[in-house]
Amino acid sequence: MSEKFDELKDRTSKSVMNTYGRYPLALARGKGCLLYDLDGREYLDLLAGIAVTNLGHCHPEVTQAMCAQASELVHVSNLFYQEPQVALAEALIATWRPGRAFFCNSGAEANEGAIKLARRYMRKVKNQDRYEIITLTGSFHGRTLATLTATGQDKVKEGFDPLPQGFATVEAGNLEAMRAAVTDKTAAVLLEAVQGEGGVKPFPADYLKGVQALCREKGVLFMVDEIQTGMCRTGKWWAHQNYGLEPDVITIAKGLANGLPMGAVLATEEVAGGFEPGSHATTFGGGPVVAAAACRVLEIMNRDRMPERAARMGDFAKALFEDVSADNPGKIAQVRGLGLMIGIDLASDIPGGGQKVWEELVKRGFILNLTQGTVLRLLPPLTIEQEDLRRFAQALGDVLSEQ
Ligand SMILES: Cc1ncc(COP(=O)(O)O)c(C=O)c1O
């Protein structure tokens, strides 16, 4: 590593709280699918800031929208009407089903808002004392106290008790366990259609449809966390649309403003009635600059048919990785995913473990993530080209053949 990197790492360790296991890389610049470190070395970005810069880094049209809005009006609070926010709500609803949006600043805040909305809808609209939220093992819903309680992984909860009440976690993929867990206190089920942090795990369509049907039967809200899967990544605007599902609520963040912090809750008209003035708020939510950027993102995604592109490129990538798997018997347990949300699950006995493979790929100039110890997680910009994917598949094959 260079002196510049060592110096930055040292300053970080002295001034920033030690909450992240950071990659041995300091990035200075990005353009499209490429990133450059402090010394100008180029990397192919297959992570997009964890499914955020879906249109690539510094997309000129999004940058233009941000800059234009930044010289017009930056912040007024939600005490006032402003056009960019309304335009964004209308554009988002057009990708989903009739309903309403609430804007916030992150994924955790979107899920927090959805949890509050579910409880309040049950109390105020349905007049029922239902408050419990059911989530799945292996899920990830955020790091606030409520959303880490909702998250079905113990590692995020350690040392934070007492945790908020009113949450239950059931075994993912087990419909009978879900049926047994639903009570007259259940307000909502919240799940990811493809678990991201949990290891890029899509659920069978039957299971997801079964959960939705159970929710309808029991008068429980069906809420889908689209924070990682959304914004065209899985080949549809929203992952649940791949299964013909109609959730009552979805949560969005990450790619919404292509890198500016923004989250949203979309709910049907009826469920949105759970909120009224004063029941939920956030100072920065849906501010003009982020909303203008997100409006431009939606425009571009519609214009450039981004869902179809993600589906096509995802199929192309998976076929390449299946070939790598066939050429390296016993090294890859499974290639899975939906659209451009892809997990390459390495064999558990691969020499040096997943960490070694991941390190080798980073050394060769590829940025991606390792989750659950063995899963190489690819969440590239949706603008990625076939040639980029070929280049990565070649490097993966080289690294695996050397292990
Ligand atoms: C499915 C899912 N939900 C919620 C979150 C939390 O989002 P944020 O980090 O913006 O709070 C994430 C983040 O990785 C996520 O993948």
The ligand as an SDF file (V2000), in Angstrom:
LIG
                    3D

 16 16  0  0  0  0  0  0  0  0999 V2000
  -32.5150   -5.0640    2.7010 C   0  0  0  0  0  0  0  0  0  0  0  0
  -31.9570   -3.9120    3.4750 C   0  0  0  0  0  0  0  0  0  0  0  0
  -32.7500   -3.2450    4.3270 N   0  0  0  0  0  0  0  0  0  0  0  0
  -32.3060   -2.1960    5.0360 C   0  0  0  0  0  0  0  0  0  0  0  0
  -31.0030   -1.7670    4.9370 C   0  0  0  0  0  0  0  0  0  0  0  0
  -30.5250   -0.6030    5.7470 C   0  0  0  0  0  0  0  0  0  0  0  0
  -30.2860    0.4980    4.9300 O   0  0  0  0  0  0  0  0  0  0  0  0
  -29.3900    1.7320    5.4540 P   0  0  0  0  0  0  0  0  0  0  0  0
  -28.0040    1.2080    5.6020 O   0  0  0  0  0  0  0  0  0  0  0  0
  -29.5330    2.7830    4.3850 O   0  0  0  0  0  0  0  0  0  0  0  0
  -29.9730    2.1570    6.7560 O   0  0  0  0  0  0  0  0  0  0  0  0
  -30.1380   -2.4300    4.0710 C   0  0  0  0  0  0  0  0  0  0  0  0
  -28.7190   -2.0130    3.9680 C   0  0  0  0  0  0  0  0  0  0  0  0
  -27.8410   -2.7450    3.5600 O   0  0  0  0  0  0  0  0  0  0  0  0
  -30.6180   -3.5330    3.3220 C   0  0  0  0  0  0  0  0  0  0  0  0
  -29.8290   -4.2050    2.4870 O   0  0  0  0  0  0  0  0  0  0  0  0
  1  2  1  0
  2  3  1  0
  2 15  2  0
  3  4  2  0
  4  5  1  0
  5  6  1  0
  5 12  2  0
  6  7  1  0
  7  8  1  0
  8  9  2  0
  8 10  1  0
  8 11  1  0
 12 13  1  0
 12 15  1  0
 13 14  2  0
 15 16  1  0
M  END
$$$$
